[in-house]
């Protein structure tokens, strides 16, 4: 399954407020073969969910964003908490 840059941008811009939850793939039950190489896993995931930026986890609708910046999730969460609490270390 090949998606053009334009198709991916359209998926990324989908408005969470204008999407019916029942139309989204529920990723809580999706299984991906972790033995496959990364590109094949990404393709399998996209085939199963349709829009990789807007999914459902149980009853919750989730909008996902991706970043090309360095840093782990833990580092980003620490940064967010510090900023939110206005604590300077």
C-alpha positions in Angstrom: 0.0 0.0 0.0 1.6 3.2 -1.1 0.4 6.6 0.2 1.5 9.8 -1.4 2.7 12.7 0.6 -0.5 14.5 -0.3 -2.6 11.6 1.0 -0.6 11.5 4.3 -1.0 15.3 4.7 -4.7 15.0 4.2 -4.9 12.2 6.8 -2.8 14.3 9.3 -5.1 17.3 8.9 -8.3 15.3 9.7 -10.3 17.1 12.3 -10.9 15.0 15.4 -14.2 17.0 16.1 -15.6 16.1 12.7 -14.9 12.4 12.9 -17.4 9.8 14.2 -15.7 7.5 16.7 -17.4 4.4 15.3 -15.8 5.1 11.9 -12.3 4.8 13.3 -10.2 1.7 13.8 -9.9 0.6 17.4 -6.2 0.0 17.8 -6.6 -1.8 21.2 -7.1 -5.1 19.4 -4.7 -4.7 16.5 -1.7 -6.9 16.5 1.4 -6.3 14.3 4.0 -9.0 13.4 7.1 -7.7 15.2 9.3 -10.2 13.3 8.8 -8.1 10.1 11.2 -5.3 9.2 10.0 -1.8 10.2 8.7 -0.7 6.8 6.6 -3.8 6.6 5.2 -3.2 10.1 4.3 0.4 9.2 2.6 -0.8 6.1 0.7 -3.5 8.0 -0.4 -0.9 10.7 -1.6 1.6 8.1 -3.5 -1.1 6.2 -5.3 -2.1 9.5 -6.1 1.4 10.8 -6.5 3.4 7.6 -5.5 6.8 9.0 -2.4 6.5 11.3 -3.0 10.0 12.7 -6.6 9.5 13.9 -7.6 6.3 15.7 -9.7 5.0 18.5 -8.6 3.2 21.7 -11.7 1.7 23.2 -14.2 4.5 23.5 -11.6 7.3 23.2 -10.7 9.1 19.9 -7.0 9.8 19.7 -5.2 12.3 17.4 -1.6 11.3 16.9 1.2 13.6 15.9 4.7 12.7 14.9 7.9 14.7 15.3 11.2 14.5 13.6 13.0 16.1 16.6 15.4 14.2 18.8 14.5 13.2 22.3 12.7 10.4 24.0 9.1 10.4 25.2 10.4 10.5 28.8 12.5 13.6 28.0 9.6 15.3 26.3 7.3 14.5 29.3 9.8 16.0 31.7 10.1 19.0 29.6 6.3 19.4 29.4 5.9 19.0 33.2 8.6 21.5 33.9 7.1 24.0 31.6 3.6 23.4 32.9 4.7 23.8 36.5 7.1 26.6 35.6 9.9 25.0 37.5 13.4 25.9 36.5 16.3 23.5 37.2 
